[in-house]
């Protein structure tokens, strides 16, 4: 479980067997304790410049 600014991310399964592929399921709850069901996308950081050489 990880919390920040009143929001908490909780994994549905605390452990998984090593070597087993499985989906990751989680719930995010808001400051009011209710599950978050919608969100806005925000980009606050500039992208790093492309440093590939050809």
HTML snippet that shows the backbone in 3Dmol.js (N, CA, C, O; Angstrom):
<script src="https://3Dmol.org/build/3Dmol-min.js"></script>
<div id="view" style="width:600px;height:400px;position:relative"></div>
<script>
const pdb = `
ATOM      1  N   UNK A   1       0.844  -1.166   0.000  1.00  0.00           N
ATOM      2  CA  UNK A   1       0.000   0.000   0.000  1.00  0.00           C
ATOM      3  C   UNK A   1       0.896   1.238   0.000  1.00  0.00           C
ATOM      4  O   UNK A   1       1.877   1.307   0.740  1.00  0.00           O
ATOM      5  N   UNK A   2       0.545   2.212  -0.839  1.00  0.00           N
ATOM      6  CA  UNK A   2       1.292   3.459  -0.941  1.00  0.00           C
ATOM      7  C   UNK A   2       0.287   4.601  -0.909  1.00  0.00           C
ATOM      8  O   UNK A   2      -0.739   4.542  -1.586  1.00  0.00           O
ATOM      9  N   UNK A   3       0.571   5.644  -0.124  1.00  0.00           N
ATOM     10  CA  UNK A   3      -0.341   6.790  -0.021  1.00  0.00           C
ATOM     11  C   UNK A   3       0.406   8.090  -0.248  1.00  0.00           C
ATOM     12  O   UNK A   3       1.565   8.240   0.138  1.00  0.00           O
ATOM     13  N   UNK A   4      -0.294   9.040  -0.891  1.00  0.00           N
ATOM     14  CA  UNK A   4       0.247  10.378  -1.090  1.00  0.00           C
ATOM     15  C   UNK A   4      -0.908  11.325  -1.351  1.00  0.00           C
ATOM     16  O   UNK A   4      -1.819  11.006  -2.116  1.00  0.00           O
ATOM     17  N   UNK A   5      -0.873  12.483  -0.721  1.00  0.00           N
ATOM     18  CA  UNK A   5      -1.881  13.532  -0.906  1.00  0.00           C
ATOM     19  C   UNK A   5      -3.306  13.021  -0.689  1.00  0.00           C
ATOM     20  O   UNK A   5      -4.236  13.488  -1.346  1.00  0.00           O
ATOM     21  N   UNK A   6      -3.484  12.080   0.214  1.00  0.00           N
ATOM     22  CA  UNK A   6      -4.809  11.574   0.523  1.00  0.00           C
ATOM     23  C   UNK A   6      -5.287  10.433  -0.350  1.00  0.00           C
ATOM     24  O   UNK A   6      -6.364   9.886  -0.113  1.00  0.00           O
ATOM     25  N   UNK A   7      -4.504  10.059  -1.361  1.00  0.00           N
ATOM     26  CA  UNK A   7      -4.869   8.955  -2.258  1.00  0.00           C
ATOM     27  C   UNK A   7      -4.031   7.732  -1.898  1.00  0.00           C
ATOM     28  O   UNK A   7      -2.843   7.850  -1.597  1.00  0.00           O
ATOM     29  N   UNK A   8      -4.656   6.564  -1.933  1.00  0.00           N
ATOM     30  CA  UNK A   8      -3.970   5.333  -1.574  1.00  0.00           C
ATOM     31  C   UNK A   8      -4.097   4.306  -2.685  1.00  0.00           C
ATOM     32  O   UNK A   8      -5.197   4.049  -3.175  1.00  0.00           O
ATOM     33  N   UNK A   9      -2.972   3.717  -3.086  1.00  0.00           N
ATOM     34  CA  UNK A   9      -2.945   2.635  -4.062  1.00  0.00           C
ATOM     35  C   UNK A   9      -2.762   1.342  -3.280  1.00  0.00           C
ATOM     36  O   UNK A   9      -1.779   1.175  -2.558  1.00  0.00           O
ATOM     37  N   UNK A  10      -3.725   0.423  -3.432  1.00  0.00           N
ATOM     38  CA  UNK A  10      -3.670  -0.864  -2.733  1.00  0.00           C
ATOM     39  C   UNK A  10      -3.691  -1.989  -3.750  1.00  0.00           C
ATOM     40  O   UNK A  10      -4.563  -2.026  -4.618  1.00  0.00           O
ATOM     41  N   UNK A  11      -2.742  -2.903  -3.651  1.00  0.00           N
ATOM     42  CA  UNK A  11      -2.722  -4.072  -4.526  1.00  0.00           C
ATOM     43  C   UNK A  11      -3.790  -5.063  -4.079  1.00  0.00           C
ATOM     44  O   UNK A  11      -4.019  -5.234  -2.882  1.00  0.00           O
ATOM     45  N   UNK A  12      -4.443  -5.713  -5.035  1.00  0.00           N
ATOM     46  CA  UNK A  12      -5.465  -6.709  -4.717  1.00  0.00           C
ATOM     47  C   UNK A  12      -4.824  -7.938  -4.087  1.00  0.00           C
ATOM     48  O   UNK A  12      -5.398  -8.528  -3.172  1.00  0.00           O
ATOM     49  N   UNK A  13      -3.643  -8.335  -4.560  1.00  0.00           N
ATOM     50  CA  UNK A  13      -2.914  -9.477  -4.012  1.00  0.00           C
ATOM     51  C   UNK A  13      -1.581  -8.984  -3.480  1.00  0.00           C
ATOM     52  O   UNK A  13      -0.794  -8.402  -4.225  1.00  0.00           O
ATOM     53  N   UNK A  14      -1.325  -9.206  -2.223  1.00  0.00           N
ATOM     54  CA  UNK A  14      -0.092  -8.717  -1.603  1.00  0.00           C
ATOM     55  C   UNK A  14       1.140  -9.490  -2.066  1.00  0.00           C
ATOM     56  O   UNK A  14       2.251  -8.960  -2.036  1.00  0.00           O
ATOM     57  N   UNK A  15       0.950 -10.748  -2.496  1.00  0.00           N
ATOM     58  CA  UNK A  15       2.078 -11.574  -2.925  1.00  0.00           C
ATOM     59  C   UNK A  15       1.707 -12.335  -4.194  1.00  0.00           C
ATOM     60  O   UNK A  15       0.537 -12.593  -4.476  1.00  0.00           O
ATOM     61  N   UNK A  16       2.735 -12.679  -4.937  1.00  0.00           N
ATOM     62  CA  UNK A  16       2.552 -13.500  -6.135  1.00  0.00           C
ATOM     63  C   UNK A  16       3.675 -14.527  -6.176  1.00  0.00           C
ATOM     64  O   UNK A  16       4.796 -14.251  -5.749  1.00  0.00           O
ATOM     65  N   UNK A  17       3.373 -15.685  -6.681  1.00  0.00           N
ATOM     66  CA  UNK A  17       4.384 -16.743  -6.782  1.00  0.00           C
ATOM     67  C   UNK A  17       5.402 -16.363  -7.865  1.00  0.00           C
ATOM     68  O   UNK A  17       5.022 -15.935  -8.955  1.00  0.00           O
ATOM     69  N   UNK A  18       6.670 -16.518  -7.566  1.00  0.00           N
ATOM     70  CA  UNK A  18       7.730 -16.200  -8.521  1.00  0.00           C
ATOM     71  C   UNK A  18       7.595 -17.061  -9.767  1.00  0.00           C
ATOM     72  O   UNK A  18       7.266 -18.244  -9.680  1.00  0.00           O
ATOM     73  N   UNK A  19       7.851 -16.462 -10.929  1.00  0.00           N
ATOM     74  CA  UNK A  19       7.818 -17.187 -12.186  1.00  0.00           C
ATOM     75  C   UNK A  19       6.433 -17.366 -12.778  1.00  0.00           C
ATOM     76  O   UNK A  19       6.278 -18.021 -13.809  1.00  0.00           O
ATOM     77  N   UNK A  20       5.426 -16.794 -12.138  1.00  0.00           N
ATOM     78  CA  UNK A  20       4.056 -16.932 -12.623  1.00  0.00           C
ATOM     79  C   UNK A  20       3.592 -15.614 -13.227  1.00  0.00           C
ATOM     80  O   UNK A  20       3.582 -14.587 -12.547  1.00  0.00           O
ATOM     81  N   UNK A  21       3.206 -15.638 -14.510  1.00  0.00           N
ATOM     82  CA  UNK A  21       2.643 -14.439 -15.131  1.00  0.00           C
ATOM     83  C   UNK A  21       1.225 -14.256 -14.633  1.00  0.00           C
ATOM     84  O   UNK A  21       0.428 -15.193 -14.630  1.00  0.00           O
ATOM     85  N   UNK A  22       0.921 -13.046 -14.216  1.00  0.00           N
ATOM     86  CA  UNK A  22      -0.441 -12.744 -13.773  1.00  0.00           C
ATOM     87  C   UNK A  22      -0.659 -11.250 -13.857  1.00  0.00           C
ATOM     88  O   UNK A  22       0.289 -10.475 -13.729  1.00  0.00           O
ATOM     89  N   UNK A  23      -1.897 -10.835 -14.072  1.00  0.00           N
ATOM     90  CA  UNK A  23      -2.178  -9.401 -14.126  1.00  0.00           C
ATOM     91  C   UNK A  23      -2.011  -8.759 -12.749  1.00  0.00           C
ATOM     92  O   UNK A  23      -2.184  -9.410 -11.718  1.00  0.00           O
ATOM     93  N   UNK A  24      -1.677  -7.490 -12.756  1.00  0.00           N
ATOM     94  CA  UNK A  24      -1.599  -6.730 -11.516  1.00  0.00           C
ATOM     95  C   UNK A  24      -2.928  -6.013 -11.336  1.00  0.00           C
ATOM     96  O   UNK A  24      -3.346  -5.238 -12.196  1.00  0.00           O
ATOM     97  N   UNK A  25      -3.586  -6.275 -10.217  1.00  0.00           N
ATOM     98  CA  UNK A  25      -4.867  -5.626  -9.923  1.00  0.00           C
ATOM     99  C   UNK A  25      -4.675  -4.713  -8.715  1.00  0.00           C
ATOM    100  O   UNK A  25      -4.003  -5.071  -7.748  1.00  0.00           O
ATOM    101  N   UNK A  26      -5.277  -3.529  -8.792  1.00  0.00           N
ATOM    102  CA  UNK A  26      -5.139  -2.571  -7.698  1.00  0.00           C
ATOM    103  C   UNK A  26      -6.361  -1.677  -7.620  1.00  0.00           C
ATOM    104  O   UNK A  26      -7.155  -1.603  -8.557  1.00  0.00           O
ATOM    105  N   UNK A  27      -6.501  -0.998  -6.489  1.00  0.00           N
ATOM    106  CA  UNK A  27      -7.555  -0.015  -6.269  1.00  0.00           C
ATOM    107  C   UNK A  27      -6.910   1.263  -5.775  1.00  0.00           C
ATOM    108  O   UNK A  27      -5.995   1.230  -4.952  1.00  0.00           O
ATOM    109  N   UNK A  28      -7.387   2.388  -6.277  1.00  0.00           N
ATOM    110  CA  UNK A  28      -6.965   3.690  -5.764  1.00  0.00           C
ATOM    111  C   UNK A  28      -8.163   4.286  -5.050  1.00  0.00           C
ATOM    112  O   UNK A  28      -9.241   4.422  -5.628  1.00  0.00           O
ATOM    113  N   UNK A  29      -7.964   4.642  -3.784  1.00  0.00           N
ATOM    114  CA  UNK A  29      -9.030   5.297  -3.034  1.00  0.00           C
ATOM    115  C   UNK A  29      -8.649   6.748  -2.791  1.00  0.00           C
ATOM    116  O   UNK A  29      -7.478   7.073  -2.597  1.00  0.00           O
ATOM    117  N   UNK A  30      -9.645   7.605  -2.804  1.00  0.00           N
ATOM    118  CA  UNK A  30      -9.431   9.033  -2.612  1.00  0.00           C
ATOM    119  C   UNK A  30      -9.471   9.419  -1.147  1.00  0.00           C
ATOM    120  O   UNK A  30      -9.650   8.563  -0.281  1.00  0.00           O
ATOM    121  N   UNK A  31      -9.303  10.712  -0.863  1.00  0.00           N
ATOM    122  CA  UNK A  31      -9.300  11.196   0.519  1.00  0.00           C
ATOM    123  C   UNK A  31     -10.592  10.874   1.272  1.00  0.00           C
ATOM    124  O   UNK A  31     -10.591  10.775   2.499  1.00  0.00           O
ATOM    125  N   UNK A  32     -11.696  10.710   0.532  1.00  0.00           N
ATOM    126  CA  UNK A  32     -12.973  10.388   1.172  1.00  0.00           C
ATOM    127  C   UNK A  32     -13.158   8.894   1.415  1.00  0.00           C
ATOM    128  O   UNK A  32     -14.176   8.478   1.968  1.00  0.00           O
ATOM    129  N   UNK A  33     -12.173   8.078   1.003  1.00  0.00           N
ATOM    130  CA  UNK A  33     -12.243   6.633   1.195  1.00  0.00           C
ATOM    131  C   UNK A  33     -12.957   5.890   0.091  1.00  0.00           C
ATOM    132  O   UNK A  33     -13.004   4.660   0.108  1.00  0.00           O
ATOM    133  N   UNK A  34     -13.520   6.613  -0.880  1.00  0.00           N
ATOM    134  CA  UNK A  34     -14.222   5.982  -2.000  1.00  0.00           C
ATOM    135  C   UNK A  34     -13.239   5.665  -3.124  1.00  0.00           C
ATOM    136  O   UNK A  34     -12.260   6.388  -3.308  1.00  0.00           O
ATOM    137  N   UNK A  35     -13.488   4.586  -3.882  1.00  0.00           N
ATOM    138  CA  UNK A  35     -12.616   4.262  -5.017  1.00  0.00           C
ATOM    139  C   UNK A  35     -12.629   5.372  -6.071  1.00  0.00           C
ATOM    140  O   UNK A  35     -13.678   5.946  -6.363  1.00  0.00           O
ATOM    141  N   UNK A  36     -11.474   5.665  -6.630  1.00  0.00           N
ATOM    142  CA  UNK A  36     -11.357   6.635  -7.728  1.00  0.00           C
ATOM    143  C   UNK A  36     -11.737   5.908  -9.009  1.00  0.00           C
ATOM    144  O   UNK A  36     -11.164   4.865  -9.327  1.00  0.00           O
ATOM    145  N   UNK A  37     -12.706   6.455  -9.751  1.00  0.00           N
ATOM    146  CA  UNK A  37     -13.181   5.794 -10.966  1.00  0.00           C
ATOM    147  C   UNK A  37     -12.935   6.620 -12.225  1.00  0.00           C
ATOM    148  O   UNK A  37     -13.219   6.147 -13.326  1.00  0.00           O
ATOM    149  N   UNK A  38     -12.413   7.841 -12.095  1.00  0.00           N
ATOM    150  CA  UNK A  38     -12.114   8.687 -13.254  1.00  0.00           C
ATOM    151  C   UNK A  38     -10.905   9.555 -12.902  1.00  0.00           C
ATOM    152  O   UNK A  38     -10.629   9.810 -11.730  1.00  0.00           O
ATOM    153  N   UNK A  39     -10.200   9.998 -13.924  1.00  0.00           N
ATOM    154  CA  UNK A  39      -9.041  10.845 -13.676  1.00  0.00           C
ATOM    155  C   UNK A  39      -8.768  11.708 -14.894  1.00  0.00           C
ATOM    156  O   UNK A  39      -9.243  11.414 -15.992  1.00  0.00           O
ATOM    157  N   UNK A  40      -8.002  12.775 -14.699  1.00  0.00           N
ATOM    158  CA  UNK A  40      -7.539  13.652 -15.771  1.00  0.00           C
ATOM    159  C   UNK A  40      -6.059  13.388 -15.983  1.00  0.00           C
ATOM    160  O   UNK A  40      -5.318  13.162 -15.027  1.00  0.00           O
ATOM    161  N   UNK A  41      -5.634  13.416 -17.230  1.00  0.00           N
ATOM    162  CA  UNK A  41      -4.220  13.231 -17.545  1.00  0.00           C
ATOM    163  C   UNK A  41      -3.548  14.592 -17.529  1.00  0.00           C
ATOM    164  O   UNK A  41      -4.022  15.534 -18.164  1.00  0.00           O
ATOM    165  N   UNK A  42      -2.436  14.695 -16.797  1.00  0.00           N
ATOM    166  CA  UNK A  42      -1.659  15.927 -16.746  1.00  0.00           C
ATOM    167  C   UNK A  42      -0.206  15.615 -17.039  1.00  0.00           C
ATOM    168  O   UNK A  42       0.325  14.598 -16.593  1.00  0.00           O
ATOM    169  N   UNK A  43       0.420  16.479 -17.774  1.00  0.00           N
ATOM    170  CA  UNK A  43       1.846  16.333 -18.061  1.00  0.00           C
ATOM    171  C   UNK A  43       2.520  17.602 -17.588  1.00  0.00           C
ATOM    172  O   UNK A  43       2.365  18.664 -18.191  1.00  0.00           O
ATOM    173  N   UNK A  44       3.267  17.487 -16.509  1.00  0.00           N
ATOM    174  CA  UNK A  44       3.908  18.656 -15.920  1.00  0.00           C
ATOM    175  C   UNK A  44       5.391  18.757 -16.263  1.00  0.00           C
ATOM    176  O   UNK A  44       6.002  19.807 -16.066  1.00  0.00           O
ATOM    177  N   UNK A  45       5.973  17.671 -16.777  1.00  0.00           N
ATOM    178  CA  UNK A  45       7.400  17.669 -17.071  1.00  0.00           C
ATOM    179  C   UNK A  45       7.633  17.695 -18.570  1.00  0.00           C
ATOM    180  O   UNK A  45       6.870  17.116 -19.343  1.00  0.00           O
ATOM    181  N   UNK A  46       8.677  18.362 -18.960  1.00  0.00           N
ATOM    182  CA  UNK A  46       9.071  18.359 -20.360  1.00  0.00           C
ATOM    183  C   UNK A  46       9.751  17.038 -20.678  1.00  0.00           C
ATOM    184  O   UNK A  46      10.405  16.448 -19.819  1.00  0.00           O
ATOM    185  N   UNK A  47       9.598  16.579 -21.901  1.00  0.00           N
ATOM    186  CA  UNK A  47      10.250  15.342 -22.322  1.00  0.00           C
ATOM    187  C   UNK A  47      11.744  15.567 -22.441  1.00  0.00           C
ATOM    188  O   UNK A  47      12.190  16.663 -22.780  1.00  0.00           O
ATOM    189  N   UNK A  48      12.513  14.530 -22.163  1.00  0.00           N
ATOM    190  CA  UNK A  48      13.960  14.597 -22.344  1.00  0.00           C
ATOM    191  C   UNK A  48      14.251  14.635 -23.849  1.00  0.00           C
ATOM    192  O   UNK A  48      13.536  14.014 -24.635  1.00  0.00           O
ATOM    193  N   UNK A  49      15.280  15.347 -24.241  1.00  0.00           N
ATOM    194  CA  UNK A  49      15.619  15.408 -25.673  1.00  0.00           C
ATOM    195  C   UNK A  49      16.033  14.026 -26.179  1.00  0.00           C
ATOM    196  O   UNK A  49      16.582  13.214 -25.435  1.00  0.00           O
ATOM    197  N   UNK A  50      15.762  13.786 -27.436  1.00  0.00           N
ATOM    198  CA  UNK A  50      16.130  12.530 -28.071  1.00  0.00           C
ATOM    199  C   UNK A  50      17.638  12.537 -28.307  1.00  0.00           C
ATOM    200  O   UNK A  50      18.140  13.382 -29.049  1.00  0.00           O
ATOM    201  N   UNK A  51      18.353  11.627 -27.699  1.00  0.00           N
ATOM    202  CA  UNK A  51      19.816  11.616 -27.800  1.00  0.00           C
ATOM    203  C   UNK A  51      20.331  10.454 -28.644  1.00  0.00           C
ATOM    204  O   UNK A  51      21.516  10.124 -28.589  1.00  0.00           O
ATOM    205  N   UNK A  52      19.455   9.838 -29.418  1.00  0.00           N
ATOM    206  CA  UNK A  52      19.913   8.732 -30.285  1.00  0.00           C
ATOM    207  C   UNK A  52      20.808   9.256 -31.386  1.00  0.00           C
ATOM    208  O   UNK A  52      20.611  10.369 -31.875  1.00  0.00           O
ATOM    209  N   UNK A  53      21.771   8.479 -31.773  1.00  0.00           N
ATOM    210  CA  UNK A  53      22.636   8.843 -32.896  1.00  0.00           C
ATOM    211  C   UNK A  53      22.362   7.891 -34.039  1.00  0.00           C
ATOM    212  O   UNK A  53      22.032   6.725 -33.823  1.00  0.00           O
ATOM    213  N   UNK A  54      22.498   8.387 -35.248  1.00  0.00           N
ATOM    214  CA  UNK A  54      22.258   7.539 -36.430  1.00  0.00           C
ATOM    215  C   UNK A  54      23.532   7.251 -37.146  1.00  0.00           C
ATOM    216  O   UNK A  54      23.526   6.555 -38.161  1.00  0.00           O
TER     217      UNK A  54
END
`;
const viewer = $3Dmol.createViewer("view");
viewer.addModel(pdb, "pdb");
viewer.setStyle({}, {cartoon: {color: "spectrum"}});
viewer.zoomTo();
viewer.render();
</script>
